[in-house]
Amino acid sequence: MPALDQGRGGAYWRLTKPGITRLVMVTAAAGYWLGARAFGEPSVVALLHTLLGTGLVVSGTNALNQWWERDADARMRRTAARPLPAGALRPG
């Protein structure tokens, strides 16, 4: 993890599940590039906008999922260290 892994900022970073977000963004970039080529010349600006939007949606969805499942996560050893069950962040 990057240096952001420390403290409250790191807890917010982990809440977004950056590994999953990165994988979805790579898939979105590949899909955009292949789809755009079918209709003409791909635009780097449009690709960047697509990736920004995708990253924000995926990160927010990951955070919402962790909020939703925080009680169940607290009971499982594998997920108990996530930011909400561990108490690094408050659900409110």
MARFI-739491 format. One record per residue: residue number from 1; residue in one letter; y, z negated, x of N, C-alpha, C in turn. Coordinates in Angstrom, 1 decimal, m for minus. Each point is the difference from the previous one (the first is absolute). Layout:
// MARFI-739491
seq	type	n.north	n.up	n.east	ca.north	ca.up	ca.east	c.north	c.up	c.east
NUM	A	Y	Z	X	Y	Z	X	Y	Z	X
...
//
This chain:
// MARFI-739491
seq	type	n.north	n.up	n.east	ca.north	ca.up	ca.east	c.north	c.up	c.east
1	M	m1.2	0.0	0.8	1.2	0.0	m0.8	1.2	0.0	0.9
2	P	1.1	0.6	m0.5	1.3	0.0	0.7	0.6	m1.5	0.1
3	A	1.1	m0.1	0.7	0.6	m1.3	0.2	0.5	m0.6	m1.4
4	L	0.1	0.9	m1.0	0.4	m0.5	m1.3	m1.1	m0.9	m0.6
5	D	m1.1	m0.2	0.6	m1.1	m0.8	m0.5	0.3	m1.5	0.0
6	Q	1.2	m0.4	0.5	0.4	m1.4	0.0	0.9	m0.3	m1.1
7	G	m0.2	m1.2	m0.6	0.9	m0.6	m1.0	0.0	0.7	m1.3
8	R	1.1	m0.2	m0.7	0.2	0.5	m1.4	0.0	1.6	0.0
9	G	0.7	0.6	0.9	0.0	1.5	0.1	m1.4	0.5	0.1
10	G	m0.8	m0.6	0.9	m1.4	0.4	0.2	m0.8	m0.2	m1.3
11	A	0.3	m1.0	m0.8	m0.8	m0.2	m1.2	0.4	1.1	m1.0
12	Y	1.2	0.4	m0.1	0.4	1.1	m0.9	m0.7	1.3	0.5
13	W	0.0	0.2	1.3	m0.6	1.2	0.6	m1.5	0.0	m0.3
14	R	m0.7	m1.1	0.1	m1.4	0.0	m0.4	m0.3	0.2	m1.5
15	L	1.0	m0.5	m0.8	m0.1	0.2	m1.4	m0.1	1.5	m0.4
16	T	0.6	0.9	0.8	0.0	1.4	m0.3	m1.2	0.7	0.5
17	K	m0.9	m0.7	0.7	m1.2	0.6	0.5	0.3	1.3	0.8
18	P	0.6	m0.1	1.1	0.5	1.2	0.7	m1.2	1.0	0.4
19	G	m1.1	m0.5	0.3	m1.2	0.9	0.3	m0.3	0.9	m1.2
20	I	m0.1	m0.5	m1.2	m0.3	0.8	m1.1	1.2	0.9	m0.3
21	T	1.2	m0.5	0.1	1.2	0.8	m0.2	0.0	1.2	0.9
22	R	m0.3	m0.3	1.3	0.0	1.1	1.0	m1.0	1.1	m0.4
23	L	m1.2	m0.4	m0.4	m1.1	1.0	m0.3	0.4	0.8	m1.2
24	V	0.7	m0.6	m1.0	0.4	0.8	m1.2	1.1	0.9	0.4
25	M	0.9	m0.4	0.9	1.1	0.9	0.4	m0.5	1.2	0.8
26	V	m1.0	m0.2	0.8	m0.6	1.1	0.8	m0.6	1.0	m1.0
27	T	m0.7	m0.5	m1.0	m0.7	0.8	m1.0	1.1	0.8	m0.8
28	A	1.1	m0.7	m0.4	1.1	0.6	m0.7	0.6	1.1	0.8
29	A	0.2	m0.2	1.3	0.6	1.0	0.9	m0.9	1.2	0.1
30	A	m1.3	m0.2	0.1	m0.9	1.1	0.1	0.0	0.8	m1.3
31	G	0.0	m0.7	m1.1	0.0	0.7	m1.3	1.3	0.7	m0.3
32	Y	1.2	m0.6	0.4	1.2	0.7	m0.1	0.1	1.3	0.8
33	W	m0.4	m0.2	1.3	0.0	1.2	0.9	m0.8	1.1	m0.5
34	L	m1.2	m0.3	m0.4	m0.9	1.1	m0.5	0.5	0.6	m1.3
35	G	0.5	m0.8	m0.9	0.5	0.5	m1.3	1.3	0.7	0.2
36	A	0.9	m0.4	0.8	1.2	0.7	0.3	m0.2	1.4	0.6
37	R	m1.0	0.1	0.9	m0.3	1.3	0.6	m0.4	1.0	m1.0
38	A	m0.6	m0.4	m1.1	m0.5	0.9	m1.0	1.2	0.6	m0.8
39	F	1.1	m0.7	0.0	1.1	0.5	m0.8	1.2	0.4	0.9
40	G	m0.2	0.2	1.3	1.1	0.4	0.8	0.0	m0.9	1.3
41	E	1.2	m0.1	0.5	0.2	m0.7	1.3	0.2	m1.5	m0.3
42	P	m0.8	m0.9	0.6	0.2	m1.4	m0.2	1.3	m0.5	0.6
43	S	0.6	m1.0	m0.7	1.2	m0.6	0.4	m0.2	m1.4	0.7
44	V	0.5	m0.2	1.2	m0.1	m1.2	0.7	0.7	m1.1	m0.8
45	V	1.2	0.3	m0.5	0.8	m1.0	m0.8	m0.8	m0.4	m1.2
46	A	m0.6	0.9	m0.8	m0.7	m0.3	m1.2	m1.3	m0.8	0.4
47	L	m0.6	0.3	1.1	m1.1	m0.8	0.5	0.4	m1.4	0.3
48	L	1.1	m0.2	0.7	0.5	m1.4	0.3	0.3	m0.7	m1.3
49	H	0.6	0.6	m1.0	0.3	m0.6	m1.3	m1.3	m0.4	m0.7
50	T	m1.0	0.9	0.1	m1.3	m0.3	m0.6	m0.6	m1.2	0.6
51	L	0.0	0.0	1.4	m0.6	m1.2	0.7	0.7	m1.3	m0.3
52	L	1.3	0.1	0.0	0.8	m1.2	m0.3	m0.4	m0.6	m1.4
53	G	0.1	0.9	m1.0	m0.4	m0.4	m1.4	m1.4	m0.5	m0.1
54	T	m0.9	0.7	0.7	m1.4	m0.4	0.0	m0.2	m1.4	0.6
55	G	0.6	m0.2	1.2	m0.1	m1.2	0.7	0.5	m1.2	m0.8
56	L	1.2	0.2	m0.7	0.5	m1.1	m0.8	m0.8	m0.3	m1.2
57	V	m0.6	1.0	m0.7	m0.8	m0.2	m1.2	m1.3	m0.7	0.5
58	V	m0.6	0.5	1.0	m1.3	m0.6	0.5	0.2	m1.5	0.4
59	S	1.1	m0.2	0.8	0.3	m1.4	0.4	0.2	m0.9	m1.1
60	G	0.8	0.4	m1.0	0.3	m0.8	m1.2	m1.3	m0.2	m0.8
61	T	m0.8	1.0	m0.1	m1.3	m0.2	m0.7	m0.9	m1.0	0.7
62	N	m0.1	0.1	1.3	m0.8	m1.0	0.7	0.5	m1.4	m0.2
63	A	1.4	m0.2	0.1	0.5	m1.3	m0.2	m0.2	m0.5	m1.4
64	L	0.1	0.9	m1.0	m0.3	m0.4	m1.4	m1.4	m0.4	m0.2
65	N	m0.9	0.7	0.7	m1.4	m0.3	m0.1	m0.3	m1.4	0.6
66	Q	0.6	m0.3	1.1	m0.3	m1.3	0.6	0.6	m1.1	m0.8
67	W	1.2	0.3	m0.7	0.5	m1.0	m0.9	m0.9	m0.3	m1.1
68	W	m0.5	1.1	m0.6	m0.9	m0.1	m1.2	m1.3	m0.7	0.3
69	E	m0.5	0.2	1.2	m1.3	m0.6	0.4	0.1	m1.3	0.9
70	R	1.1	m0.6	0.0	0.2	m1.1	1.0	m0.9	m1.2	m0.3
71	D	m0.3	m0.3	m1.3	m0.9	m1.1	m0.3	m1.4	0.3	0.5
72	A	m0.5	1.2	m0.3	m1.3	0.3	0.4	m0.1	0.1	1.6
73	D	1.1	0.5	0.6	0.0	0.1	1.4	m0.1	m1.4	0.7
74	A	0.6	m1.0	m0.6	0.0	m1.3	0.5	m1.4	m0.6	0.1
75	R	m0.9	0.5	m0.9	m1.3	m0.6	0.0	m1.0	0.7	0.9
76	M	0.4	1.2	0.5	m0.9	0.7	0.9	0.4	m0.1	1.5
77	R	m1.0	m0.3	0.8	0.3	m0.2	1.4	0.6	1.2	0.7
78	R	m0.4	1.2	m0.4	0.5	1.3	0.6	1.4	0.2	m0.4
79	T	0.5	m0.5	m1.1	1.4	0.4	m0.4	0.9	m1.3	m0.1
80	A	m0.5	m1.1	0.3	0.8	m1.3	m0.1	1.2	0.0	1.0
81	A	m0.1	0.8	1.1	1.1	0.0	0.9	1.1	1.0	m0.3
82	R	m0.1	0.7	m1.1	1.1	0.9	m0.4	1.3	m0.8	m0.3
83	P	1.1	0.6	0.0	1.3	m0.7	0.0	0.2	m0.9	m1.3
84	L	m0.4	0.4	m1.2	0.2	m0.8	m1.2	m1.0	m1.2	m0.1
85	P	m1.3	0.3	0.2	m0.9	m1.2	m0.1	0.1	m1.0	1.2
86	A	0.5	0.5	1.1	0.2	m0.9	1.2	1.2	m0.8	m0.1
87	G	0.9	0.4	m0.9	1.3	m0.8	m0.2	1.1	0.5	0.9
88	A	m0.2	1.1	0.7	1.1	0.6	0.8	1.1	0.5	m0.8
89	L	m0.3	0.5	m1.2	1.0	0.4	m1.0	m0.3	m0.6	m1.3
90	R	1.0	m0.2	m0.8	m0.2	m0.6	m1.4	0.0	1.2	m1.0
91	P	m0.9	m0.1	m1.0	m0.1	1.1	m1.0	1.3	0.3	m0.7
92	G	0.9	m1.0	m0.2	1.2	0.3	m0.8	0.9	0.9	0.8
//
